Amino acid sequence: MNTHKKTAIIVGVLFILATVSSIIGLILYDPILNDPDYLIKGSEHANKVILGAVFELILVCSAIGTSITLFPLLRKQNESLALGYVCFRFLEAVIITVGIISVLSLLTLSQEFVKAGAPNAASFQTSGTLLKAIHDWTFLLGPNFMLGVNTMLGSYLLYKSKLVPRVISGWGLTGATLILIAALLVMFGVIRQLSTWGAVLAIPVASYEMILAVWLIVKGFNLSALSSKSAKMQTTS
């Protein structure tokens, strides 16, 4: 197995791992983010919430891993844009990490609430509302806005380089545009993030990542495009 095929498989696996871990993490967070009695339920399901944080940390590592692994190939097309892709992917991961911290802080608040026997429920509710708001904003700015920006850069470079079929990278450009629009609409209160329209606008970028992942694992990169680019670079130098 050649180096480029190994790289393609690694990138594909990381994309799938990022998607799966994000879904599992969100499901495991349910008792503390969506239950009306989250100050009690969070403490009761502490291990479940912590496991959700672990899966989101896997998401963070996977997201950074995809950009680092793709960078050596994308930089041959445009080094500045490839570096921008890595930076925005890293920024997405940082924002997600802030969201993880907010959930774990909310878990601590829940445990303190139960331990104290709710002497001042109003203050705990206020703190809980603030921590949930921080998570909601990170969920919007990370896996939506920053995801849209880095997907736009990555898809553009894949489109120009022809490392994968242009129908796939073109779909990525479409998905990136739609998820950016969705993020802006949510920010201005036009739609809700967890709504039908939010889901409709998010599905294209999610499907793009899965299609790209499967293609890379099964087919790999377009070796003729890689050879052509390498030849051009050697001629220029």
C-alpha positions in Angstrom: 0.0 0.0 0.0 1.5 3.4 -1.1 1.8 6.4 1.2 -1.0 8.4 -0.5 -3.4 5.4 -0.2 -2.6 5.2 3.6 -3.1 9.0 3.9 -6.5 8.7 2.1 -7.6 5.9 4.4 -6.5 7.8 7.5 -8.4 11.0 6.4 -11.5 9.0 5.6 -11.5 7.2 9.0 -11.0 10.4 10.8 -13.9 12.1 9.1 -16.2 9.2 10.0 -14.8 9.1 13.5 -15.5 12.8 13.9 -19.1 12.5 12.8 -19.9 9.4 14.8 -18.3 10.7 18.0 -20.1 14.0 17.7 -23.5 12.2 17.4 -22.8 9.9 20.3 -21.5 12.8 22.5 -24.7 14.8 21.8 -26.9 11.9 22.7 -25.0 11.2 26.0 -25.3 14.9 26.9 -29.1 14.7 26.8 -29.8 14.4 30.6 -27.9 17.6 31.3 -28.7 19.7 28.3 -32.3 18.8 27.5 -34.0 17.5 30.6 -36.1 20.1 32.5 -34.6 18.8 35.8 -31.0 18.9 34.5 -29.7 20.1 37.9 -30.8 16.8 39.3 -30.6 14.5 36.3 -27.1 15.7 35.4 -25.7 14.5 38.7 -27.6 11.2 38.5 -26.1 10.5 35.0 -22.6 11.9 35.7 -20.8 9.0 34.1 -22.9 9.3 31.0 -22.2 13.0 30.7 -18.5 12.5 31.2 -18.5 9.8 28.6 -20.2 12.2 26.3 -17.3 14.7 26.9 -14.8 11.9 26.1 -16.5 11.3 22.7 -16.4 15.0 22.0 -12.7 15.1 22.8 -12.4 12.3 20.2 -14.2 14.6 17.8 -11.7 17.4 18.6 -8.7 15.2 17.9 -10.3 13.8 14.7 -11.1 17.2 13.4 -7.6 18.4 13.9 -6.3 15.2 12.5 -8.1 15.5 9.2 -6.6 19.0 8.6 -3.0 18.0 9.6 -3.2 14.9 7.4 -4.6 16.7 4.4 -2.3 19.7 4.7 0.8 18.2 2.8 -1.4 17.5 -0.2 -3.5 20.7 -0.2 -0.4 22.9 0.2 0.8 21.8 -3.2 -2.3 23.6 -4.7 -2.2 26.7 -2.6 -0.1 26.9 0.6 -1.8 30.0 2.1 -5.3 28.5 1.7 -4.2 25.1 3.0 -2.8 26.8 6.1 -6.1 28.7 6.4 -7.9 25.4 6.3 -5.8 24.0 9.1 -6.2 27.2 11.2 -10.0 27.3 10.8 -10.3 23.6 11.5 -8.2 24.1 14.6 -10.3 27.0 15.7 -13.4 24.9 15.3 -11.8 22.3 17.6 -11.0 25.0 20.1 -14.6 26.3 20.2 -15.9 22.7 20.6 -13.5 22.3 23.5 -14.9 25.4 25.2 -18.3 23.8 24.8 -17.0 20.6 26.5 -15.8 22.7 29.4 -19.2 24.4 29.7 -20.9 21.0 29.9 -18.5 19.6 32.5 -18.9 22.8 34.5 -22.7 22.3 34.3 -22.2 18.8 35.6 -20.2 20.2 38.6 -23.0 22.7 39.2 -25.5 19.9 39.2 -23.5 17.8 41.7 -23.1 20.8 44.0 -26.8 21.5 43.7 -27.7 17.9 44.8 -25.0 18.0 47.5 -26.2 21.3 49.0 -29.9 20.2 49.0 -30.9 23.2 46.8 -30.6 26.0 49.4 -30.8 28.7 46.7 -32.3 27.1 43.6 -32.6 30.5 41.8 -28.9 31.1 41.8 -28.1 27.6 40.6 -30.7 28.0 37.8 -29.1 31.3 36.7 -25.7 29.7 36.6 -27.0 26.7 34.8 -28.8 28.9 32.2 -25.5 30.7 31.5 -23.5 27.5 31.1 -26.1 26.1 28.8 -26.0 29.3 26.7 -22.2 29.1 26.4 -22.6 25.5 25.1 -25.3 26.6 22.6 -23.2 29.4 21.2 -20.1 27.1 20.9 -22.3 24.5 19.2 -23.3 27.2 16.7 -19.9 28.8 16.1 -17.9 25.6 16.1 -19.7 22.8 14.2 -21.6 25.3 12.1 -19.9 28.6 11.3 -16.2 27.5 11.6 -17.1 24.2 10.0 -18.6 26.1 7.0 -15.4 28.2 6.6 -12.9 25.3 6.8 -15.1 23.1 4.6 -15.2 25.9 2.0 -11.4 26.2 2.0 -10.8 22.4 1.9 -13.4 21.7 -0.7 -12.1 24.5 -2.9 -8.6 23.1 -2.8 -9.8 19.6 -3.5 -11.9 21.0 -6.4 -8.9 22.8 -7.9 -6.5 19.9 -7.4 -8.9 17.2 -8.6 -7.6 14.9 -5.9 -11.2 13.6 -5.7 -14.0 13.8 -8.3 -15.2 17.4 -8.7 -18.8 16.3 -8.1 -17.8 15.4 -4.5 -15.7 18.6 -3.8 -18.4 20.7 -5.5 -21.0 19.2 -3.2 -18.7 20.2 -0.3 -18.7 23.8 -1.5 -22.5 23.7 -1.6 -22.7 22.2 1.9 -20.3 24.7 3.2 -22.3 27.6 1.8 -25.6 26.2 3.2 -24.2 25.6 6.7 -22.7 29.2 6.8 -26.1 30.5 5.8 -27.8 28.4 8.5 -25.3 29.7 11.1 -26.1 33.3 10.2 -29.8 32.7 10.2 -29.6 31.2 13.7 -27.4 34.0 15.0 -30.0 36.6 13.8 -32.9 34.5 15.2 -34.5 33.8 11.8 -34.5 30.0 12.4 -33.6 27.8 15.4 -30.5 25.6 15.1 -32.4 22.4 16.2 -35.2 22.8 13.8 -36.4 21.4 10.4 -34.7 24.2 8.5 -31.6 23.9 10.6 -31.4 20.2 9.8 -32.1 20.7 6.0 -29.3 23.2 5.7 -26.9 21.0 7.7 -27.5 17.7 5.9 -25.5 18.6 2.7 -22.2 19.3 4.6 -22.7 16.2 6.8 -23.4 14.0 3.7 -20.4 15.5 1.9 -18.0 14.5 4.7 -19.4 10.9 4.7 -19.3 10.6 0.9 -15.7 12.0 0.9 -14.7 9.6 3.7 -16.0 6.6 1.9 -14.5 7.6 -1.4 -11.1 8.1 0.2 -11.2 4.8 2.0 -12.3 2.8 -1.1 -10.7 4.7 -4.0 -8.1 7.0 -2.4 -6.8 10.2 -4.0 -6.5 10.7 -7.8 -2.9 9.7 -8.3 -2.8 11.2 -11.8 -3.6 14.6 -10.4 -0.9 14.1 -7.7 1.7 13.1 -10.4 0.7 16.0 -12.6 1.0 18.5 -9.8 4.4 17.1 -8.7 5.7 17.3 -12.3 4.6 20.9 -12.6 6.3 21.8 -9.3 9.6 20.1 -10.4 9.4 22.0 -13.7 8.9 25.3 -12.0 11.7 24.7 -9.6 
